[in-house]
Amino acid sequence: VGAAVAGALRAGDLRRDELFIVSKVYPHNASRSGTIAACERSLKRLKLEHIDLYLLHWRGAHPLADTLDAFETLKRQGRIRHWGVSNFDTDDMEELSSVAGGARCAADQVYYSLSQRGAEFDLLPWLRSRSVAAMAYCPIDQGALARDATLRAIGERHRVSAAQVALAWMLAQPGVVAIPKAAREAHLRENLEAAALALNAADHLELDRQFAPPRRKEPLAMS
Ligand SMILES: NC(=O)c1ccc[n+]([C@@H]2O[C@H](COP(=O)([O-])OP(=O)(O)OC[C@H]3O[C@@H](n4cnc5c(N)ncnc54)[C@H](OP(=O)(O)O)[C@@H]3O)[C@@H](O)[C@H]2O)c1
């Protein structure tokens, strides 16, 4: 990734401020000094001066206060712009917000898709009310939603693909951004175009029938 980004920047194909680079620290590295060292290693590999958003990958044994202290140091040093977490459920977010500086968390990256809607029960409202962005990973459910019959039928009505319907639904959720992975250029282009697709009320009803929203608390899905 570092070589590709460096090549594109050097060639003038894009500017650094047009990119939003996200990286994560593994929980076993997330001590005060370990977080800073891990970030420096990532910056070196990425050939970058700063990371836009740096996340704690999931809860681990190091105290959250130590990780946050390192995140704030990295921010002061200009090595990261924002910090956040990943795979944190509501109770983890509550705990994080009780740590000094915890309210500065910018994002929680979680498994969230039409077929994994558990986060809607209380996590997404919690994040929304505190202006913490929810970053949906696996928004196409690792490719499965691209083959789904309901999404295909809705897509046919709009002359778009099933994957684009899945992404348009996701982007219609307030406070949520989606990070679909696509190695194929055609998929990348399709996914970008999904941002312009507006589903109607009938589409949403059909999706809610097929992929029911949670009625009770469910454990956060993880991949
Ligand atoms: N924070 C965490 O703990 C965590 C855990 C897992 C994943 N993630 C992140 O989440 C992101 C996505 O995860 P994911 O790859 O597991 O799931 P995903 O984005 O839901 O699905 C990716 C799969 O869908 C295919 N696809 C993408 N666009 C498509 C389209 N328009 N039409 C048909 N198929 C399409 C891709 O194919 P091609 O690649 O062949 O184009 C790939 O097989 C990754 O960037 C990953 O880093 C984070």
The ligand as a MOL file (V3000), in Angstrom:
LIG
                    3D

  0  0  0     0  0            999 V3000
M  V30 BEGIN CTAB
M  V30 COUNTS 48 52 0 0 0
M  V30 BEGIN ATOM
M  V30 1 N -11.7330 -3.5910 12.1010 0
M  V30 2 C -11.7530 -4.8830 11.8970 0
M  V30 3 O -11.6380 -5.6820 12.8320 0
M  V30 4 C -11.9400 -5.4170 10.5020 0
M  V30 5 C -12.1810 -6.7780 10.3060 0
M  V30 6 C -12.3970 -7.2270 8.9950 0
M  V30 7 C -12.3410 -6.3470 7.9310 0
M  V30 8 N -12.0680 -5.0300 8.1630 0 CHG=1
M  V30 9 C -11.9760 -4.0780 7.0290 0
M  V30 10 O -13.2060 -3.9770 6.3790 0
M  V30 11 C -13.0260 -3.8260 4.9820 0
M  V30 12 C -13.9630 -4.7180 4.2290 0
M  V30 13 O -13.9870 -6.0330 4.7030 0
M  V30 14 P -14.2240 -7.3610 3.8240 0
M  V30 15 O -13.3360 -7.3800 2.6650 0
M  V30 16 O -14.0940 -8.4910 4.7540 0 CHG=-1
M  V30 17 O -15.7700 -7.2890 3.3940 0
M  V30 18 P -16.6350 -6.4830 2.3040 0
M  V30 19 O -16.0760 -5.1610 1.9890 0
M  V30 20 O -18.0340 -6.5840 2.8090 0
M  V30 21 O -16.5660 -7.4380 1.0130 0
M  V30 22 C -15.4650 -7.5020 0.1640 0
M  V30 23 C -15.7730 -8.5330 -0.8990 0
M  V30 24 O -16.8250 -8.0420 -1.7250 0
M  V30 25 C -16.3870 -7.9730 -3.0740 0
M  V30 26 N -16.9410 -6.7590 -3.6790 0
M  V30 27 C -16.5950 -5.4810 -3.4240 0
M  V30 28 N -17.3080 -4.6320 -4.1810 0
M  V30 29 C -18.1330 -5.4090 -4.9430 0
M  V30 30 C -19.0870 -5.1120 -5.9350 0
M  V30 31 N -19.3770 -3.8500 -6.2930 0
M  V30 32 N -19.7390 -6.1440 -6.5260 0
M  V30 33 C -19.4860 -7.4420 -6.1770 0
M  V30 34 N -18.5760 -7.7790 -5.2310 0
M  V30 35 C -17.9070 -6.7570 -4.6250 0
M  V30 36 C -14.8860 -7.9160 -3.0390 0
M  V30 37 O -14.3620 -8.4460 -4.2440 0
M  V30 38 P -12.9720 -7.9410 -4.9100 0
M  V30 39 O -12.0190 -7.7100 -3.7700 0
M  V30 40 O -12.5980 -9.0670 -5.7830 0
M  V30 41 O -13.2160 -6.6780 -5.6720 0
M  V30 42 C -14.5940 -8.8010 -1.8260 0
M  V30 43 O -14.6550 -10.1580 -2.1810 0
M  V30 44 C -11.5670 -4.1140 4.6990 0
M  V30 45 O -10.9920 -2.9110 4.2690 0
M  V30 46 C -10.9850 -4.5760 6.0130 0
M  V30 47 O -9.7250 -3.9960 6.2840 0
M  V30 48 C -11.8930 -4.5540 9.4240 0
M  V30 END ATOM
M  V30 BEGIN BOND
M  V30 1 1 1 2
M  V30 2 2 2 3
M  V30 3 1 2 4
M  V30 4 1 4 5
M  V30 5 2 4 48
M  V30 6 2 5 6
M  V30 7 1 6 7
M  V30 8 2 7 8
M  V30 9 1 8 9
M  V30 10 1 8 48
M  V30 11 1 9 10
M  V30 12 1 9 46
M  V30 13 1 10 11
M  V30 14 1 11 12
M  V30 15 1 11 44
M  V30 16 1 12 13
M  V30 17 1 13 14
M  V30 18 2 14 15
M  V30 19 1 14 16
M  V30 20 1 14 17
M  V30 21 1 17 18
M  V30 22 2 18 19
M  V30 23 1 18 20
M  V30 24 1 18 21
M  V30 25 1 21 22
M  V30 26 1 22 23
M  V30 27 1 23 24
M  V30 28 1 23 42
M  V30 29 1 24 25
M  V30 30 1 25 26
M  V30 31 1 25 36
M  V30 32 1 26 27
M  V30 33 1 26 35
M  V30 34 2 27 28
M  V30 35 1 28 29
M  V30 36 1 29 30
M  V30 37 2 29 35
M  V30 38 1 30 31
M  V30 39 2 30 32
M  V30 40 1 32 33
M  V30 41 2 33 34
M  V30 42 1 34 35
M  V30 43 1 36 37
M  V30 44 1 36 42
M  V30 45 1 37 38
M  V30 46 2 38 39
M  V30 47 1 38 40
M  V30 48 1 38 41
M  V30 49 1 42 43
M  V30 50 1 44 45
M  V30 51 1 44 46
M  V30 52 1 46 47
M  V30 END BOND
M  V30 END CTAB
M  END
